[in-house]
Structures are given as structure tokens and as C-alpha cells.
Amino acid sequence: MNGQAIFLPMLATMSLTAVVWFYMYARRIPAMYRVGLVAQTYTTPDKTVEHLPAEVNYSANNFKNLCELPILFYGLCLYLFVTQNVDAVYIAAAWSFFALRTLHSIVHCTKNIVMLRFYLYVAGALAIWFMLGRALIAAISSYL
């Protein structure tokens, strides 16, 4: 198997982060104009939340979320490539993570149905924990 295949779901997840970033500003900037306050009003995230409607801030919260757990995913993908351990199981888990994060982002940025968002988040996290656990077992086995 071509180990570089692990980079496709990794790049897709990075692209998802970029899409959410653009969506966040496409929602926020018009909302700021509608509110009519000077830009200096929004000096902290708390002040932004205070002055803008909650649904406008959903994408900002999702963007923050995409800068948390996916960091482990990126590191793990790089580790798997460098150690030449990429296989079909890792590729499937990586694509599953991407798909679940995409669904999570769609829910989070739109209707924000908390329990659905939570289940999607946990399922995506389980894909990462599966990948990490499998990599740990392989790494430990190679030293025994």
C-alpha cells in the first residue's frame, strides 16, 4: 500500500477547517455590520458572543474545535507515514474520522443539535483512539 494515502484524509480534514474558517467570517462580518457597533467592540471572544446572535457564533466554536482534537489526528497520520505503518485499516479509520468531523461541523455550524453533535464528536474521537491504540500496540510489539 502507498503510505502517502494517509495524507488524503489528513488534507481533507485541513480543508474542512479552511471551509469552516471562511464560513465563520462569511457569517460574522455581515452580522457585525447589522449590529452596527464599531470593530473595537469585539476585542475578545466573550464580547463577540455578547453582541452577536448565538447562531452566528456556532461556526467560531466549531473552528476552535477543529483546532483541538484534529491535532492528534495530524500527528498520528505523520507518525504512521514516517514509520511506514500505513495500511487499509488506518486509511479507513482516517476517512471515518474526516467524515464524522465533516458531519459534526455541518451540525455545529447550522442547527447545532447538541446531542447529535456530541454523538458525531465521540464517534470521530473513537476513530482517533482506535488508530492511536493500534499504533501503540504495534510500537510496543516491535520492541518486545
Contacts in CASP RR format, 6 or more apart in sequence:
PFRMAT RR
TARGET T0000
AUTHOR 0000-0000-0000
METHOD contacts of the structure
MODEL  1
MNGQAIFLPMLATMSLTAVVWFYMYARRIPAMYRVGLVAQTYTTPDKTVE
HLPAEVNYSANNFKNLCELPILFYGLCLYLFVTQNVDAVYIAAAWSFFAL
RTLHSIVHCTKNIVMLRFYLYVAGALAIWFMLGRALIAAISSYL
1 86 0 8 1.000
1 87 0 8 1.000
1 88 0 8 1.000
1 91 0 8 1.000
2 86 0 8 1.000
3 80 0 8 1.000
3 81 0 8 1.000
3 84 0 8 1.000
3 86 0 8 1.000
4 81 0 8 1.000
5 86 0 8 1.000
5 91 0 8 1.000
6 77 0 8 1.000
6 80 0 8 1.000
6 81 0 8 1.000
6 86 0 8 1.000
6 90 0 8 1.000
6 91 0 8 1.000
6 94 0 8 1.000
7 77 0 8 1.000
7 81 0 8 1.000
8 95 0 8 1.000
9 77 0 8 1.000
9 91 0 8 1.000
9 94 0 8 1.000
9 95 0 8 1.000
9 97 0 8 1.000
9 98 0 8 1.000
10 73 0 8 1.000
10 74 0 8 1.000
10 77 0 8 1.000
10 94 0 8 1.000
12 98 0 8 1.000
13 66 0 8 1.000
13 70 0 8 1.000
13 73 0 8 1.000
13 74 0 8 1.000
13 97 0 8 1.000
13 98 0 8 1.000
13 101 0 8 1.000
14 74 0 8 1.000
16 66 0 8 1.000
16 98 0 8 1.000
16 101 0 8 1.000
16 102 0 8 1.000
16 105 0 8 1.000
17 63 0 8 1.000
17 66 0 8 1.000
17 67 0 8 1.000
17 70 0 8 1.000
19 105 0 8 1.000
20 59 0 8 1.000
20 62 0 8 1.000
20 63 0 8 1.000
20 66 0 8 1.000
20 105 0 8 1.000
20 109 0 8 1.000
21 63 0 8 1.000
23 59 0 8 1.000
23 109 0 8 1.000
24 59 0 8 1.000
24 60 0 8 1.000
24 62 0 8 1.000
24 63 0 8 1.000
27 56 0 8 1.000
27 59 0 8 1.000
28 48 0 8 1.000
28 52 0 8 1.000
28 56 0 8 1.000
28 57 0 8 1.000
28 59 0 8 1.000
28 60 0 8 1.000
31 52 0 8 1.000
31 53 0 8 1.000
31 56 0 8 1.000
32 39 0 8 1.000
32 42 0 8 1.000
32 52 0 8 1.000
35 51 0 8 1.000
35 52 0 8 1.000
37 51 0 8 1.000
41 47 0 8 1.000
41 51 0 8 1.000
42 48 0 8 1.000
42 51 0 8 1.000
45 60 0 8 1.000
48 57 0 8 1.000
48 60 0 8 1.000
49 57 0 8 1.000
55 112 0 8 1.000
58 108 0 8 1.000
58 109 0 8 1.000
58 110 0 8 1.000
58 112 0 8 1.000
59 108 0 8 1.000
59 109 0 8 1.000
61 108 0 8 1.000
62 104 0 8 1.000
62 105 0 8 1.000
62 108 0 8 1.000
62 109 0 8 1.000
65 104 0 8 1.000
65 108 0 8 1.000
65 121 0 8 1.000
66 101 0 8 1.000
66 105 0 8 1.000
69 125 0 8 1.000
69 128 0 8 1.000
70 101 0 8 1.000
72 128 0 8 1.000
72 132 0 8 1.000
73 94 0 8 1.000
73 97 0 8 1.000
73 128 0 8 1.000
73 131 0 8 1.000
76 128 0 8 1.000
76 131 0 8 1.000
76 132 0 8 1.000
76 135 0 8 1.000
77 94 0 8 1.000
79 135 0 8 1.000
80 86 0 8 1.000
80 90 0 8 1.000
80 131 0 8 1.000
80 135 0 8 1.000
83 139 0 8 1.000
85 135 0 8 1.000
85 138 0 8 1.000
89 134 0 8 1.000
90 131 0 8 1.000
90 134 0 8 1.000
93 127 0 8 1.000
93 130 0 8 1.000
93 131 0 8 1.000
94 127 0 8 1.000
94 131 0 8 1.000
96 124 0 8 1.000
96 127 0 8 1.000
97 124 0 8 1.000
97 127 0 8 1.000
97 128 0 8 1.000
97 131 0 8 1.000
100 120 0 8 1.000
100 121 0 8 1.000
100 123 0 8 1.000
100 124 0 8 1.000
100 127 0 8 1.000
101 120 0 8 1.000
101 124 0 8 1.000
103 120 0 8 1.000
104 117 0 8 1.000
104 120 0 8 1.000
104 121 0 8 1.000
104 124 0 8 1.000
107 113 0 8 1.000
107 116 0 8 1.000
107 117 0 8 1.000
107 120 0 8 1.000
108 117 0 8 1.000
END
